[in-house]
């Protein structure tokens, strides 16, 4: 699991803030970003488990909170999240600009 975005990526989109009740079902199951799209999972309140499940990576998980650095989502790498009680978070998407 990597802990920072590579140099040269630029944010281009942000999700709404999700809670344990409004989190889309797709985020709770294995999913991936497109080629060239990076994500930062930013917890605003509470805790969220970020789990990397892709067979191309060593299985890993980390507990994210407002006190921790954001979770870094690599392009095309399978992952999912799991709320640990009440939580508020959003995802910022970035990509390499030409």
Residue, then its C-alpha position, 0 to 999 in steps of 0.5 A: x500500500x502506498x502512502x502518497x500520490x506521485x509527483x505531477x498529479x492534479x485533482x480534478x473531482x471530489x465526491x460528496x461527503x458520505x456517511x456510514x448510512x449514505x456510502x454507495x454500495x459499490x465502495x463497500x465491495x471490491x472496485x477500482x479506479x480507471x487507468x491513470x486515476x488516483x484517489x485520496x480517501x479523506x476521513x472528516x470524522x470517525x474511522x474507515x477501514x481501507x482494504x487493498x484486495x488486488x492480487x497484484x499487491x500484498x493484501x493490506x488494510x489501514x484504519x483511516x481517521x481525521x488524524x491520519x494521512x488520507x488513504x491513497x488509491x492506485x489506478x486499477x488496483x482493487x480495494x474497498x472500504x468499511x465504515x467502523x461506526x459513525x463516519x464522514x468521508x469523501x474521495x478526491x480524484x487526481x490524474x496526471x496532466x499532460 
